[in-house]
Amino acid sequence: MLHPLTNPWASFAAIVALLLPLVPARAAAPTPQDLEFFEKKVRPLMVAHCLECHSGDDPDGKLNMESLGGLLSGGLRGPALVPGKPDKSLLVTAIRHNEELKMPPKQKLPTSKRAILTAWVKRGAPWPNAKSTNTPLAKPKTPGGPLFSSDQLKYWAFQPLVATNVPSNPAGHWANSAIDQFVLARLNAAGLQPAPPATRLAWLRRVTFDLTGLPPTPEQINRFLTDDTPEARARVVDHLLTTPSYGERWGRHWLDVARYADSNGLDENLCYGNAFRYRDYVIGAFNEDLPYDQFVQEQLAGDLMSDEADIETTLKRIIATGFLVLGPKMLAEDDPRKMQMDIIDEQLDTIGKTFLGLTFGCARCHDHKFDPIPTADYYALAGILKSTKTMENFRVVAKWNETQLASAESRTAQALREKKIGTAKQLLATSIQAAKQDILKSSRRRAGDYLLVATVTWMKSQLLTGRKPLGDTPKGIKHPGVIVREAESYNRGNAAKLATGYGKGIGVIASGSGLSTAEYDVTVEKGGTFRLEVRQAAAQSRPCRILVNGGLAHPGALGRTTGSWYPDTQKWGVEALAELKAGKNTIRIERQGPFPHIDKFLLAPITDTGTGPIHTLSQLASKIANRDALQPAILQQWVAHLTATRNDKSSPLALWHHAVSGSTSSPPTTGLRLDQHAKHPLDTLATSYAALFTLANDLWLKQVNDKNTKPLADPELESLRNVLYSPSGPYKASKEIEAAFDKQTIKQLDMQRASLKALESSKPTLPTAMAVVDGPTEDLKVHIRGSYLTLGSMAPRGFPRILAGEKQARLPKKTSGRLELATWMTRPDNPLVPRVIANRIWRWHFG
């Protein structure tokens, strides 16, 4: 069987050979201008980009581009050209890079070169001294001829079942049944005699092993050998058919046919955790003597069968469709469409072999070479399975579909519980959002204060750039005034203290729950500016906020990585400047989520705190009333916004950045109101920004209150309003804002979370089974050479025409057609299904 080539990078031949039907010869001879165009434009292009791979005795993809005949004959995927029709020539569609297959794969040809090839094909693909006819790879069917030959239509397996006369035999006394008569007739025809009858004990062993796979017990042997009645053997068989072992033994035969396994068997080889339900269904079906036609129907369309059955039967039928979900699958296939078609191919191949004794899989790429199965019939059946949901998704790694096994009442109760959980989640999210908006609303009123303090915080962090940690040297730690503190010795907080495996006296703090915190009380004799250094290990960046006496010292400290989480990679780093007062101070480290592994920190007094703008701004910030009420999370977002807009000349903060940089160049223009303060002292500019932020906020709130959400009329004020309300600005409602919630809000949210958790924990876990359901209905086009990238004519969903006839009723538009397929398969006039199962049963019994 030919396998579809769908790797887009395989070779250029995988594209140029993708084409459709065979093309006719060109009608008109090329003009001299056509031939000149080819020689000067096209041939050099092909030499440069095509012939390296597509020439010689073994060209890539079997496509030789050294001649027009080679292009017209094509390679593994058929002709590469339709002369005069560039849009239908895969050579052209490939170089356009508009489809999934893009050739050349590494770099798209320049526009001018693509235009040359397109124009050449449009001219009719002129080629000097070339025959413009192509050589078909296969002899086409006679146009208008019959779909099937008379021999195919008369093939014995496709003929209806008919009653046959039981042969009469001279030695008929040997035969105990009509089947024996047929066996004896074949033996006589071959000149053979029946084997001698088995002894009673040998017969008992044979039939017991055959039906249950187990030897007879001593009690069974004794009971049978002492039973001299003519019904003794029948009683043994009847008894064995009623034992659970019968279904377990004979179910195994069917499970082999159904390719049962507890995993997908390929690539990831994931466990089919609920496959056992299908196994148990099969065992139960044998033990319950389920009619074969019903057995077939349930496996193909059990989920679609009448819902008038009791709940137990309904659930069994759902489980039965696991037949379609089982089987080997490449769950890590990175082409989702190919994965889906590969799964459908495996399903079709299994259905054909299991129930009909036909190998449908061979017709994926071409008309079947032996069985009368045209490719169109393959895709007619494939459309039924394409309209069936077998997989939950086709991502890497893909997940198969599972269906809940519950009564309608249980599913209704579950749905109500899910609705309550969804409502509780929505209420919690609404409460969190409302609390965030309250904080943001009050914080916008102090935008000027946040601008000033955030600027000081950012500029102080810049003072630390290039500073070497004192903690790296023993002398540094012993420097006068240096305070060293073990991280796990915090006074308040929820950070996990880790000491196991770190060595004697070595411990770190790591994560807490939700908002991780560690708070330290630090006493100094003399107030001033201190550098804060931290020793940590981190395999990934986990930046934290450092607060000193409630004020933000650094918004993104401790974001360094050291290579691992272990002590051997612990390193010191200079993290922040801390303004400490004489006496007791509080240093707090916090983060939404886990900390890096923090070992210890030190504080060292410094005298170099900067001059110029930073000194002026620090003085202004120190005079802010109620500065401790500024929210660290919003200060962090302000620092991030200042960093992001530092070089943005269109930002309303451009003038501010210019002023705090101390630049002597001409200030940027931001607006009439701010521009008048461009050359004023920093305190005047800071006051102006604060006033304009307040004005913009007040105007916007009034406008919103009047149900008007249009931008503010004044462009300067609108730009400042955008700073206050942009979802990506300093007042975005990020998760970090939750650190600013007051105790009452936290208590309320904790109660809501507890209620939600109780609802979720009370939700029973309903069992599920590997099963299919109907999906969106879809008829498929024939995939030329088995590739979804090259489509032929439409193949409406239907059944094999050699059996179902060439005139079939259209399948329903709103359902997959699986139920109709199952019903058709088990109709009394379908000769293959009973013949196939009869052959299987005979072989399973007699080998």
N, C-alpha and C positions, 0 to 999 in steps of 0.2 A: 504494500500500500504506500502511496506517496504521502509524505507528510507536508503540511502547509508551511511555507516559508513566510514567517511574519516578523522576523527580526529586522527592524528598519535599518540596521547598520551592516547587514550582512555583506552587501556589495551593491554596486550601481546596477548590476544585472537584476538584483532582486526587485528593482523598480522598473527599469526599462522593459523587463520581460513580463510585467504584470498584466499585459493587455488582454483584452476582451476577445471578441470573435475574430476569425480569420478575415483578412482584408482583401478586397479585390485588387486586380492590377490597375495601375494608373491608366487613365483613358488617353491622355495626350502625351506626346513626346516632349521632353524638356527643350526649352528654347536656349539659344546660346547665352542669353543673359542669366538664365537659371543655372547653367553649368558653370559660368564664371563666378556667380555668387557662391556656389558650392566650393569651388577650388580656392577662392580667395578668403572666404569667411568660415565656411562650415568645416572643411577638412582640417585646417590648422587647429580649430577649436577641439575637434574630436581627438586629434593626435595629442594635444596638450592635456586633456581632461578625461579621456575615455579609454584609449587604446592600450594604455599600460596594463589594464586589467582585462580588457575585453578583446583580446586578439590571440592568435596562436592556436595550437591544437587543443588546449584545455582552458578556454576562457572562463572567467568567473560567471557563475550562474548559467553556464552553457550558452551564453550570449556572445556571439562574435559580431563586432561592429566594424569589421574591415570591409564589409560589403553591404549593399542595400538588401540583398537576399538574406543576409544574416540578421539584419534588423527586422525584416518582415517575417522571417521564420521565428525569430525570437529565441528565448532560452527556456528555462524551466517553467516560466509562467506564461509562455505564449508570445505572440507578436508584440513588438515594441512600438510600432508605428501604425497609424491610420493616415496614409498620405492625404493631404488636403484638409485634415481635421485635427488641428493641434489640441483642441480641448478634449478630444477622445484618445489622444496619444499619450501613453504613460511616460514616454520620454520627456514630454513637455510638462505634464502635471508634476512629475518628480522634481524637475529643476526649479519649479516655482516655489517649492517649500510650503505649499498651502495645505498639503495633506499630512497625515501622520508620518508617512515615509518621505524623507527629505534627502535628495541626492544632488550633488555629492554630500555625504553625511556631515563632513567636518566644516565645510564652508560653502555658503550659497554662491553660485556663480554671479558675477556682476550683472547688472540690469542689461547692459549692452550685449553680453554674450547670450543671455537668456532670450533676448529679442531676436538674435541671429538664428538660433535653433527653432524658435517658434515660427519665424518667417519662412525658414527652409521647409518645415513640415507643411505650412500653409500653401507653399508653392507646389506641393505634391511630392516633396522629398526627392528632387532631381539628383541623379547620380550618374556621372559619365560612364558610358559603355556598360550599364548595368541592366540586368533583367529585372523588371519590376514586379515579377510574380513571386509569391511566397510558396514554400513547401509545407503543406499541412502536416502536423505531427500525428494526426490520426485521421482515418477516413471518416468523413462526416456521414450522417444518415441521409438516406435519399429524401430530398425535400418532399413533404406531403405523404411519405410512406408510413406504414403502421408503426406504432410504438413498440410492439412486441412481435416476434416471429411466431409462426404457427407452432413450431416445436416448443417454444417457451410457454405458450398458452396451454399446450397439451401435456406439459410435464406432469408426471404422475402425482407429485406431492401437492400440486395446486388443484387437483381434482377433488370434487366432493367425496365424502365418505359414503360408502355404499355397503349394504349387508352382503356378506360373502357366505356361500354354502360351506358347511363344515365337511371336509373331505372324509370319505369312508375308507377304512383301512382293514385289510384282512386280519391284522393283529390288533384289532380294536379293543380286545380285552385288556390290553396294557394301559389304555387311556382312561383316565378318570374324569376328564372334562373336555370341552370343545378345544381348549388351548392345547391339551395333550394330543388331540387329533391332528392339529396343524403341525406340531412338532414331529409327530410320528411320520406324517406325510413327507416332510423334508428329509427325515432320516432315511426313509425308504428310497426317496429319489436319489439320495447320495450313496445308497447301498450300505447303509449303516444300521446297526441294531441298537436299541435302547440299552443303556447301562443297567446292570442288575439293581434291583431295589435296595435302598439303604437299610441297614438294620434299624430297629426302632430307636435305639440309643443314638445312633449317628444322625437319624432324622431329627430327633429332638434337639441335639446340639446345633445342627445346621439351622433349623428354623428359629431357635432362640437367639443365636448369634445374629442371624439375618434381621430379625425384627427389633431386637433390643441392644445388640452389640455386647451382650453379656452371656456367660455360660449358664446353663440351667442349674438351679440349686439342687442339692440332694433330695429335698422334699419334692421338687418338681419331677425329678427323674423317677423317684419311687412311685409317685402318684400316676405318672403316665405308664410306666412299665406294668403296673398292676391293673390298668384299665383296659379290658379286652373288648370293650364295646366298639361298634363301627364308628361312633361319634368321637372317639378319643382324640384323634388328631385335630378335628375341628374345634374341640373344646380347648386344646392347647393354643391354637392360633387365636381363637376369640379372646382367651385370657391375656395373651401377650399384647394384643391390640388395645387392651384397656389399661395397660400399665403405663405410668409416666415415662418409663424408659423407652417406650416405642417412639413417642414424639421427640425425645432427646436424640435417639439414634437416627431416625429418618429426617428430623429437622436439620441435622448436620449435612445430609445430602443436599437439601435445598439451599442451605446457607452457603455452601460452596458455589452453587450456581449464582446466587445473589451477591457474590464476592464480599461476603460478610467479613469484617475485621474490626478490631477495636481502635484503629487509628487510620489516618489517611494514607499512611504507608510511603509517602514521597516527601521530598524536601524536609519540611519542619517535622513531619511524622507526629502530628498532634493526636492526643487521645480523643476518641469518640466516646465521651463519658456516658452518653445515654444510648449507645448502640445496643446495649443488652436488652432494651425494651423490644426492639425488633426481633432479636433472637428469641426472646420469650414468646412473642406473638407467633412466630413460626412454629415453635414447639407446641404451643397451645392449639394452633390450627390443625396440626397432625393429630393430636390427641382428641380433639373435638370432632374429627372427621369432617372438617369444613369442606363443602363442595368446591371442586377445583375452579369452576368459573367464578365463584365468589372470591376465592383466594387470589385469583389473578386481578379481578376488579379492585379489590381492596388495596393491593400493592400499587396499582397505577393511579387510582383515583378515590381512595377511601375517604378522603376529606370532602369529596364532592357528592358522595352517595347520600341517599335519602336520610333526612334528619328525623324521621319518624321512629328510628330505632331507639332503644334504651341507651342511657348514658354510657354504660359499660361497653356496649357494642360500638357506639360512636367513637369512644376513645381508642378502642382496639383498631378501628379503621384508620384513625389518624396515625397511630403508631405504624400501621402496615406500610404507609407511604415512605417510611424510612428506607425502603427498598431503593427509592430514587436518590436518596441523599448519601447513602453509603458509597463506598468505592474509592479508589485512589484519586487524589487530587493534588495538583501543584498549588498549594495555598500561598506560596511566596512568589508566584508568577507576577512580574511587574507590569504586564500588559493586561488590564482588566477585561478588555473585550476578548482577547485571545483566551484568557482563563475561562470565561463564561462559555465560549464555544467549545473549548476542550472538555469541559464538564458535560455539556450537552452531548458531545460526541461519545463520551464514555457511557452516558445514560442510554443513548440510542443503541450503541453496540451491545450493551447488556440486555436491553429489552428484546432486541432482535434475536440474539442467541438464546436467551432464556425461554421465551414464549413461542417464537416462530422458527427457530433454527436457521435464521438468516443473518448474514454478516453485513449489517447496514453500514458499519464504519468504513468499509471500502469505498462507499459512494460519496464520501465527504469531498474528495478531490476530483473524482471522475466517475462516469457511469461504471457500475460494477462490471468487472471483467467476466464473471461467471454467472452470478444470479441476475435475474431481470429487474434490477433496481437502478433506475436512472438517478442522476444526481439531484434532479428536481424533486424526486420522491423523498430523498434523504432530507432535503431542506423543508419539505412539506411537514415531515415528522418533527424536524428540529424546531420549527415554528411553534409546535405544541409545547415543547419543553422550554423554549425561549419565553413563552407566556406563563411559565410556572416558576415560582420563587423557590429555588433550591438553596441559594446562599443568602445570608444576611447582608453580606457585602463582598466586594471583589478587591478589597485593599490588600496590601502586604502587611501582615499575614491575614488571609481571608477567613471569614467565619461562616459556617454553614447555618442554615435556618433551623430553629427549634420552635415547637409549638407547645403552649401550655396545655397540660392535661387536667382539666377541671370541668365540673358541671357548669351549666349556664348560671346557676345560682352562685356558685363559688366565683365565677368570673365576674359576675355583677358586683358581688361584695368586694372583690379585689379592685375592680374599677372605681367603686365608691371610695375605698380606702386610698387609692392612688390619687383620686381627686382631692381628698382631704389633705394628703401630704403635699400635693401641688399648691393648694391654697395656703397651707402653713408656710411653705417655702416662699411663696409670693409675699405673704404678710411680713415675714422676716426680712426679705429683701427690701420691701417698702419701708419698714422701720429703720433699717440701716441707712437707706438712701435719705430718708427724712432727717435722721440725726446728722448725717454728713452735711446736708444742705443747711441745717441750722448753724453748724460750725462755720461753713463757708460764708453764709450770709453775714454773720457777725464779724468774720475775719476780713471781708471785703471793705468794711467800714474803716479798717485800720490799714489799708493798702499802703499808705505812706510810711507807716511804722515798719511794716514788713519789708518794704523796699530798702529802707535804711539799714535795718538789722541784718537782712540777708546779704546786703552788699558788704557790710563789715565782716560778716562770717566768711563770705567767699574770699575777700581780700586777705584775711588773716590766714586762711588755709594756704594761700599762695606763698606766704612768708616761710612756710615749712618746706617748700620745694628744694630739694637738694641737701637738706639737713641730714647728717648721719646720726643714727640712733646712739644715745649714750649707753643704752643697755647692752650693746655689743661688746663693751669692754668692762673689766672688773673695776677699773678706776672710775669709769663713768658712773656706775651704780653707787660708788662711795663718795661721789661729789657732794659737797656741802649743800644741804637743803633738799637732797633727792629723797623722795618717798617711794618705796617699792611695796606693792600689794599683790598677793596671790589672788587670782581671779575667782577661785572657788570660795573665797572668804567674804563674799558679798553680804551686806546687812539685810537687804530685802530683795526679793525677786523670785523667779520661777525657773531659772536656767538649770539644766541638768548638770550635776557635778559628776565628772567621770574620773575615776582614779585607778580602776582595775586595769592591769596590764601596762601601766605607764611607768612603773618603777617606784621605789620607795620615796615618798614625799613629793611625788609628781602628780598633779591633777589638773584638769582643765574644766571649763564650762562649755556646754554646747547648746542644745536646743531647749526651749520651753514649749508651752502649749499656746498656740495662736501667736499672741504678742510675747516674744521672748524678752525678759528684762533681767537686769542685774544692777543693783543700786548699792553704792558704797558711801559710807560716811568718812570724810577725810578732814583732818584738822591740821591747820598750818598756823605757825606763830605770827607770820607777817604776810599780809595779803600782797597780791601782785599777779603778774602773768606767768603761767607755767606751761611748759611743753609736756604734752601727754604722749607717752610712748606705750605701745602694746606689743607683747610677744604672743604670737599665734601660729597655728598651722591650718592650712586650708587647701583642699584639692579643687574647690570651685569658689568663685567670688560670692561672698555674702556680706555686702555692705550694711553697716549699722549706723544708727544715729547716736551721737554722744552729746549728752546734755550736762551742763554744769550749773548747779543751783537753779534748775528749771529752764535755763536758756540754752538754745542750740549752739553747741561749739563746733560741730562738724556734721553735715547731713549725710555723708557717704563714707564714713571711716571704716577701716577694717575690711576693705574690699580686696585686699591683696590675696594672691594665691602663692602657696609655697611648694606645691608639688604633691602633697599628701596630707592626711589628717593626723599623722603620727609625730611623736615628739622629736624624731631625728630631723624633721624639716621645719621645726619651730624657728621663727625669725622675728627680730624686733623691727618695729617700724614707727616713724614719727607720725602721729595721727591728727593732733589738734592742738590749738592754743586754748588754755583754760584760764579764765579770770577768777582767781580765788580770793575770798575775803579772809581776814584774820579770824581764826576760830574754826568752827565747824562748817564744812561744805559738803554738798552732795554731788556725786558723779554717777550718772546713769547711762548704761548702754542698753539700747532697745532695738528690736527688729521684728517685723512681721514675718515669722518663720524662724528657722533654726539659725543659731550663731555659727561663726567659724569656731574652731577649737582654740579658746583663749586661755593662755597659761598664766600670765601676770601682766601688770602695767606699772609704769613709774611716772612720777611727776617731778619735773626739774624746773626751778625758777630761772627766768631769762629776763634780760633787760632790754633787748633789742625788739621792740614792739612796732617798729615802723614809724615813718614820719610822713609829712605831706597829707594827701587826701585821706589816707587810712587813719591818721591821728585825728584829723578834723571829724571824720565820720564816727569814729569811736567816741569822741566827746559828745557828738550829737545823739548817738544811740544811748549813751549812758543817761541822758536827760529825759528819755521817753518815759512817760507816765505808765505805770502798770505794765512794764515790759515783760514781767514774768508770765503774763496772761497770753502772750503770743504763742501760738501753737507750733511746737517743733516740726510736726509733719508738714504744715503749710510753709514754714520757713525753709524746710528742705526742698519743697517744690519751687519756692521762689529762687533759691540758689541755683537749682537746675535750670530755671527759666532765664536767669541772668547769664548763665554759662552758654545757653543755647542762642541767645540773642546778642551776644557780645560783639559780633562783627556784622550784625544785620542792620544796614543803614535805613531800611524801611520800617524798623521797629519804632514805636513811640518812645522806647527807652534809649534810642540811639544817642540823644543829647546827654542823658544821664551817664551812659558808658563813657562818652567823651570827657565829661567833667571829672569823673572819678579816676580816669586814667592819668590825669594831669597833663594831657596833651596841650601843646601850644598852637596846634593847627586850627584852621577854621572849623567851628562847630557845625554839625549837620543840621539840616532844617527838619523840624518835626511838626510845627504848627504855630499859628500866630501867638497863642497864649504862652507856650513854653519858650518860643524863640526870643521873647523879650527878656527872658532871664538867662540867655545863653552865656553871657559874660559876667553874671552875678556870682557871688560866693556860693559855695555848696549848700550852706544852710538855707539860703533863699531859694535855690533850685529845688531842694528837698521839700520845702514848704509848699512850693508851687505844684510839684507833682502830687503831694498829698491832697491839696485842695482840688485839683482837677480830677483825681481819681474819685473823690467824694462827689463832685458835681456830676461826673459821668454816671456814677452808680445811682444817684438820686433821680436823675432824669430818666434813666432806664426803668427803674422801679415804678416811677409814676406812669411811664408809657405802657408798661406791661399791665399795670393796674387798670388802665383804660383799654385793655384788650388790643393793644397795638404792639406787635413784635417786629416792626420794621426797624432797620438800622437807624441810629440817631442821625439827625439831620447834619450836625456838625461833624465833619470828617475827623478832626483832631480828637474830639470827645468819643467818637465811635471807635477809634483805634485804641483808646484807653479802656473803653468798655469791653472791647474784645480781649484785652489782657485779663480783665476780671472774670469773664464768663466763657472764655474759650475752653473746650473740653480737654485741650492739651496744654493749657497754660498753668500758671501757679495756683489756680483754684480748681483744678480738676478733682473730681470726686474719687480719688484713688483709695485703695484698701488701707494705705498708710494713715488716712484720716481717722480710721477707727481708733488709733492710739490716743486721739484727743477726746474720746467719749468720756463723759462724767460718770460717776459711780451709779447714779440712778439709771442712766441710759444703759450702762453695762449690765446692771441687774435685770432690767426689763428684757434686754436681748438674750441674756442667759436663760431667762424663763421661757422665752419663745423657742430657743434652741432645744431646751430640755423637752418641751412639749412636742417639737418636731421629731426628736430622737425617739420619744416614746411611741409616736405614731409609726415611725419606720420600723422599730423593733417589734411592734405588734403585728406587722404585716407577715402573714405566713408565706413561706416559700413554696410555690406551687410546682409540682413536678413538670418536667418538659420532656419532649421526645424529639428525636431527629425526624423531621417531617417536612412535606412540601405544602405550599398553598398556591392558589392562583395568583399571578401577577398581572401587570398590564398586557393585554393581548397584542401580539405582533406577528405578522407574516414576514418571512425572511426572503431575501433575494438569494439566488444561487451564489455561493462563494466560489469564484473561479479558482481552481487549483487549491481549494480549501481555505483561501485567505479572505478574511472579511474586508481587506483593503481593495479587493477587485471584485465588484459585484456584477452579476449578470441579471437575468430576468427574474421577476417575482415568482415565488413558489408558494401559493396559498396553502395554508395548513390543511392537511389531509392525510390519507392512508396510502400504503403501497398499491399502485394501480394494477399490478399483476394479480392481486387478490381482490381488491375492493372495486375494480373497474375504473374506466377512464372518465366516466361521468359520475361524480360524487356530489352530494349535497354539501353546500358550504358550511363550515363549522360556525358555531355561534360567535358573534363579535365580542361578547362581553365575558366569555369564559375561555379557558385555555384550549379546551377540546380533549382533555385527558379522559373525562368520563365517557365521551363519545368513542375515544380510542379503546378504552377498556371494554365498553359494550360491544364494539365491532369485533374485537379480538375474540370474545367469548360467545359470539353468535354460533348457532349450530351449523351454519353453512361455511364457517371458516375452517378449512381442512387442516391447517398447520398446527394450531394450538393443541388439539387432541393428539395428533400424530407425535408431536414433540414430547409431550408429557408421557405418552405410552412408551416411547423409546427410552425415556429416562427411567421410568419405573422398572422396565424390563432389565435395563443394564444394572440398576442399583440392586436388583434382586439376584441376577444371575451373572453379572460381570460381562 
